[in-house]
Amino acid sequence: MRAVFVGAGAVGGYFGARMAEAGLDVAFLLRPESARALRESGLAVRSPLGDLHLSSPEVLDPNRRSAVPDVVFFACRAGQVRAAADLAKPLVSGRTMAVPLQNGVGAPAALSRVLGADRVVGGLSRIFAERVAPGRIVHMTLRPSITIGEIRGGRSDRVDRLVSTLSPVPGMAIDGSDDIWTAMWTKLLMVCTIGAVGAGARAPVGALLDVPQTRRLLETVGEEIGAVARSEGARIPEGFAGRHVPRYKGLPAQTTASMHRDLERGDPSELGEQVGAICELGERNGVPTPALAALYGVLLPGELRARGKISYRGVGPRSADSMAPAQVNP
């Protein structure tokens, strides 16, 4: 099987490296900076499941023809999916399967508009990892996994073949879902809840659970997302978030979502593709999301500043001069 990863960050870098180390035919389609880093220094993963280093990973040149892949994993940011699909389109043939691994639920539709709906399946990844530099991935905890499934529901031969091929790869798990739409919404509920509340509180999951007010906010936001998910056809039961939030205790206390980390660093994040998109769907479907909308409003100025759309100075210690009374000229 030949696999191409569009992106070599925390998700694409980790899973792509694991598959390549296991002997699969893996290539990466990357932005120039990342492509140069992988060609010069390889791809390294540090992980409690075992470190690895690919000294010469295959990095594709978008301007040259290459072998047609059986599967293309889109491991870029949610806001980059359309551009990634345009970049990958020359690689895709009738037999190629396109698998999105983003947080959120909009990627399958975006890929379908470029590549054709018959080539796209639903997908998601579960991993706590971070790209600390181009070609350098740190996996932090838990066993990373991928879930795939047909958007229309049910199973298919192509999904079963991919699961069977990748199941033996060390350092990861893969499974097929009969209801990938619900699985994708469930993943979004989890990461968006921790990400939005964590970024708003500027605290990791352990602190969010220890403080009663933020623990209740996790449940409230989760139930709002669940209601929007049901309005979009996902089968998430009422009360799901209240039953699921206690499971966050199983995570390391310092766990944060990638959206939270991006916002805290002042980098562009997936705030719009996660929180903003859910609020928009809620408004469109008549489902109120007051807590999530409030968090979106709180976090949006930082996102806009990171994208260069507004400018303001961060809050820091005030000098004596800045505290002096304003001078008014007569």
C-alpha positions as CSV (number, residue, x, y, z in Angstrom):
1,M,0.0,0.0,0.0
2,R,1.2,3.5,-0.8
3,A,0.2,6.3,1.5
4,V,0.7,10.0,1.2
5,F,0.4,12.4,4.1
6,V,-0.4,16.0,3.4
7,G,1.2,17.6,6.4
8,A,3.9,16.4,8.8
9,G,2.9,18.1,12.0
10,A,1.8,16.4,15.2
11,V,-0.7,14.2,13.4
12,G,0.8,13.5,10.0
13,G,4.4,13.4,11.3
14,Y,3.6,10.9,14.0
15,F,1.4,8.5,12.0
16,G,3.4,8.8,8.8
17,A,6.6,8.0,10.7
18,R,5.1,5.0,12.4
19,M,3.8,3.6,9.1
20,A,7.1,4.2,7.3
21,E,9.1,2.6,10.1
22,A,6.8,-0.5,9.7
23,G,7.8,-0.8,6.1
24,L,4.9,0.7,4.3
25,D,5.4,2.9,1.3
26,V,4.9,6.4,2.7
27,A,5.5,9.9,1.3
28,F,4.8,13.4,2.5
29,L,3.4,16.3,0.5
30,L,4.4,19.5,2.4
31,R,4.8,23.2,2.5
32,P,8.3,24.4,1.4
33,E,9.6,25.0,4.9
34,S,8.6,21.6,6.2
35,A,9.7,19.9,3.0
36,R,13.2,21.4,3.3
37,A,13.5,20.4,7.0
38,L,12.6,16.7,6.3
39,R,15.0,16.5,3.3
40,E,17.8,18.0,5.4
41,S,17.3,16.5,8.8
42,G,14.7,13.7,8.4
43,L,11.7,13.1,10.6
44,A,12.1,12.4,14.3
45,V,9.4,11.3,16.9
46,R,9.9,11.2,20.6
47,S,7.4,9.0,22.3
48,P,6.8,6.9,25.4
49,L,5.9,4.2,22.9
50,G,9.4,4.3,21.4
51,D,11.5,7.0,19.7
52,L,12.2,6.8,16.0
53,H,14.0,8.8,13.3
54,L,13.5,8.5,9.5
55,S,16.8,9.8,8.1
56,S,15.5,10.1,4.5
57,P,11.7,10.2,4.3
58,E,10.2,10.5,0.9
59,V,9.1,14.1,0.3
60,L,7.1,14.7,-2.9
61,D,7.8,17.5,-5.3
62,P,4.3,18.9,-6.3
63,N,5.6,19.7,-9.8
64,R,6.7,16.2,-10.6
65,R,4.7,13.1,-11.2
66,S,4.9,10.3,-8.7
67,A,3.3,6.9,-8.0
68,V,-0.4,7.0,-7.5
69,P,-1.3,6.5,-3.7
70,D,-3.9,4.1,-2.4
71,V,-4.7,6.5,0.4
72,V,-4.0,10.2,1.1
73,F,-4.3,11.3,4.7
74,F,-5.0,15.0,5.1
75,A,-3.2,15.9,8.3
76,C,-3.1,19.7,7.9
77,R,-5.1,22.3,9.9
78,A,-8.8,22.4,9.4
79,G,-8.6,25.8,7.7
80,Q,-6.1,24.5,5.2
81,V,-8.1,21.5,3.9
82,R,-9.3,23.2,0.7
83,A,-5.8,24.3,-0.3
84,A,-4.4,20.9,0.6
85,A,-7.0,19.2,-1.6
86,D,-6.0,21.4,-4.5
87,L,-2.3,20.5,-4.0
88,A,-3.0,16.8,-3.7
89,K,-5.5,16.6,-6.6
90,P,-2.9,15.7,-9.3
91,L,-2.0,12.6,-7.2
92,V,-5.5,11.3,-6.9
93,S,-6.9,8.6,-9.2
94,G,-10.0,6.5,-9.2
95,R,-8.7,4.1,-6.7
96,T,-7.3,6.6,-4.2
97,M,-9.1,7.1,-0.9
98,A,-8.9,10.5,0.8
99,V,-9.0,10.4,4.6
100,P,-9.3,13.7,6.6
101,L,-7.8,13.6,10.2
102,Q,-8.8,17.1,11.3
103,N,-10.6,18.2,14.4
104,G,-14.1,19.3,13.3
105,V,-16.6,17.9,10.8
106,G,-16.2,20.1,7.7
107,A,-13.3,18.4,6.1
108,P,-15.1,15.6,4.2
109,A,-17.3,18.2,2.4
110,A,-14.3,20.4,1.6
111,L,-12.4,17.4,0.1
112,S,-15.4,16.2,-1.8
113,R,-15.8,19.5,-3.6
114,V,-12.3,19.2,-5.0
115,L,-11.7,15.4,-5.2
116,G,-15.2,14.0,-5.7
117,A,-17.4,12.6,-3.0
118,D,-16.8,9.0,-4.1
119,R,-13.1,9.2,-3.1
120,V,-13.7,10.7,0.4
121,V,-14.3,8.8,3.6
122,G,-14.7,10.2,7.1
123,G,-11.8,10.1,9.6
124,L,-10.4,11.3,12.8
125,S,-7.3,10.8,14.9
126,R,-6.8,10.7,18.7
127,I,-3.3,11.8,19.8
128,F,-1.7,14.1,22.3
129,A,1.4,15.3,20.5
130,E,3.0,18.5,19.3
131,R,5.3,19.6,16.5
132,V,8.1,21.4,18.4
133,A,10.1,22.2,15.2
134,P,9.8,21.2,11.5
135,G,10.3,17.5,11.4
136,R,10.4,17.1,15.2
137,I,7.3,15.6,16.9
138,V,6.8,15.0,20.6
139,H,4.1,12.4,21.5
140,M,3.0,13.0,25.1
141,T,0.7,10.3,26.3
142,L,-1.9,7.6,25.4
143,R,-1.8,5.3,22.4
144,P,-2.5,7.3,19.2
145,S,-5.3,6.0,17.0
146,I,-7.2,6.6,13.8
147,T,-10.8,5.9,13.1
148,I,-12.3,5.8,9.5
149,G,-15.7,5.1,8.0
150,E,-18.0,5.8,5.1
151,I,-19.8,9.1,5.5
152,R,-23.1,7.5,4.4
153,G,-22.6,5.0,7.3
154,G,-22.1,1.3,7.3
155,R,-18.9,-0.6,6.3
156,S,-17.1,-1.0,3.0
157,D,-14.4,-3.2,1.5
158,R,-12.1,-0.3,1.1
159,V,-12.4,0.7,4.7
160,D,-11.9,-2.8,5.9
161,R,-8.8,-3.3,3.7
162,L,-7.2,-0.1,5.0
163,V,-7.9,-1.1,8.6
164,S,-6.5,-4.6,8.0
165,T,-3.3,-3.2,6.4
166,L,-2.6,-0.7,9.1
167,S,-3.6,-2.7,12.2
168,P,-0.1,-4.3,12.6
169,V,1.7,-1.0,12.6
170,P,3.4,-0.5,16.1
171,G,2.8,2.6,18.1
172,M,-0.8,3.2,16.8
173,A,-4.2,1.7,16.5
174,I,-6.8,1.9,13.7
175,D,-10.4,0.9,13.5
176,G,-13.4,1.3,11.3
177,S,-16.7,2.9,12.3
178,D,-20.2,2.1,11.1
179,D,-21.2,5.7,12.1
180,I,-18.2,7.9,11.4
181,W,-20.4,11.1,11.5
182,T,-21.3,10.5,15.1
183,A,-17.7,9.5,15.9
184,M,-16.4,12.8,14.3
185,W,-18.9,14.8,16.3
186,T,-18.0,13.0,19.5
187,K,-14.3,13.7,19.0
188,L,-15.1,17.4,18.2
189,L,-17.2,17.6,21.4
190,M,-14.3,16.4,23.5
191,V,-11.5,18.5,22.0
192,C,-13.6,21.6,21.6
193,T,-14.9,21.5,25.2
194,I,-11.4,21.2,26.7
195,G,-10.0,23.6,24.1
196,A,-12.5,26.4,24.5
197,V,-12.9,26.2,28.3
198,G,-9.2,25.6,28.8
199,A,-8.2,28.5,26.7
200,G,-10.8,30.8,28.3
201,A,-9.7,29.8,31.8
202,R,-6.0,29.6,30.7
203,A,-5.8,26.3,32.6
204,P,-5.1,22.6,31.9
205,V,-7.7,19.9,32.3
206,G,-6.7,19.0,35.8
207,A,-7.4,22.5,37.1
208,L,-10.7,22.7,35.1
209,L,-11.9,19.6,36.9
210,D,-10.7,20.7,40.3
211,V,-12.6,24.0,40.2
212,P,-16.4,23.4,40.4
213,Q,-17.3,26.3,38.3
214,T,-15.1,25.3,35.3
215,R,-16.1,21.7,35.7
216,R,-19.8,22.7,35.3
217,L,-18.8,24.9,32.4
218,L,-17.2,21.8,30.7
219,E,-20.5,20.0,31.1
220,T,-22.6,22.9,29.9
221,V,-20.4,23.5,26.8
222,G,-20.4,19.8,26.0
223,E,-24.2,19.6,26.2
224,E,-24.5,22.6,23.8
225,I,-22.2,20.9,21.3
226,G,-24.1,17.6,21.7
227,A,-27.4,19.4,20.9
228,V,-25.9,21.0,17.8
229,A,-24.5,17.6,16.8
230,R,-28.0,16.0,17.1
231,S,-29.4,18.8,14.9
232,E,-26.8,17.7,12.3
233,G,-27.8,14.1,12.4
234,A,-25.2,12.7,14.9
235,R,-26.4,10.2,17.4
236,I,-25.0,11.7,20.6
237,P,-27.4,11.1,23.5
238,E,-28.7,13.8,25.7
239,G,-26.6,14.0,28.9
240,F,-23.6,12.6,27.2
241,A,-21.2,15.4,28.3
242,G,-22.3,15.1,32.0
243,R,-21.4,11.4,31.9
244,H,-18.2,11.9,29.9
245,V,-16.5,14.8,31.7
246,P,-15.5,12.6,34.7
247,R,-13.5,10.5,32.3
248,Y,-11.2,13.5,31.7
249,K,-9.7,12.5,35.1
250,G,-7.9,9.7,33.3
251,L,-5.9,12.3,31.4
252,P,-2.6,13.8,32.8
253,A,-3.5,16.9,34.8
254,Q,-1.4,19.2,32.5
255,T,-3.2,18.1,29.3
256,T,-4.3,20.9,27.0
257,A,-5.9,20.9,23.6
258,S,-4.0,22.1,20.5
259,M,-6.4,25.0,20.1
260,H,-5.6,26.1,23.6
261,R,-1.9,25.9,23.1
262,D,-2.0,27.8,19.9
263,L,-4.1,30.6,21.4
264,E,-1.8,30.8,24.4
265,R,1.3,31.1,22.2
266,G,-0.4,33.8,20.1
267,D,-0.5,31.6,17.0
268,P,-3.4,31.1,14.6
269,S,-5.6,28.3,15.8
270,E,-8.7,26.3,14.8
271,L,-11.0,28.5,16.9
272,G,-13.1,29.4,13.8
273,E,-13.3,25.9,12.5
274,Q,-14.2,24.4,15.9
275,V,-16.0,26.9,18.2
276,G,-17.1,29.4,15.5
277,A,-18.4,26.6,13.2
278,I,-20.4,25.0,16.0
279,C,-22.0,28.3,17.0
280,E,-22.8,29.0,13.3
281,L,-24.5,25.6,12.9
282,G,-26.4,26.1,16.1
283,E,-27.7,29.5,14.9
284,R,-28.7,28.0,11.5
285,N,-30.5,25.1,13.1
286,G,-32.2,27.0,15.9
287,V,-30.1,25.4,18.7
288,P,-28.9,27.9,21.3
289,T,-25.2,27.9,22.4
290,P,-24.9,30.7,24.9
291,A,-21.9,29.4,26.8
292,L,-20.0,28.4,23.8
293,A,-20.8,31.7,22.0
294,A,-19.5,33.6,25.1
295,L,-16.2,31.7,25.0
296,Y,-15.9,32.4,21.3
297,G,-16.3,36.1,21.9
298,V,-13.7,36.0,24.7
299,L,-11.2,34.2,22.6
300,L,-11.8,35.8,19.2
301,P,-9.7,39.0,19.7
302,G,-6.6,36.9,20.4
303,E,-7.3,34.8,17.3
304,L,-7.7,37.9,15.1
305,R,-4.5,39.4,16.5
306,A,-2.6,36.2,15.7
307,R,-3.9,36.4,12.1
308,G,-2.9,40.1,11.8
309,K,-6.4,41.4,11.5
310,I,-6.3,43.6,14.6
311,S,-3.5,44.9,16.7
312,Y,-3.2,45.6,20.4
313,R,-0.6,45.2,23.1
314,G,-0.8,42.4,25.7
315,V,-1.5,43.2,29.3
316,G,1.6,43.3,31.5
317,P,2.9,45.1,34.6
318,R,2.1,48.7,34.6
319,S,4.7,51.4,35.1
320,A,4.3,54.3,37.5
321,D,4.0,56.6,34.5
322,S,1.1,54.6,33.1
323,M,-0.7,54.8,36.4
324,A,-0.4,58.5,36.7
325,P,-3.6,60.6,36.3
326,A,-4.3,61.8,32.8
327,Q,-3.2,65.3,32.0
328,V,-5.9,67.6,30.6
329,N,-4.8,70.8,28.9
330,P,-7.0,73.8,29.7
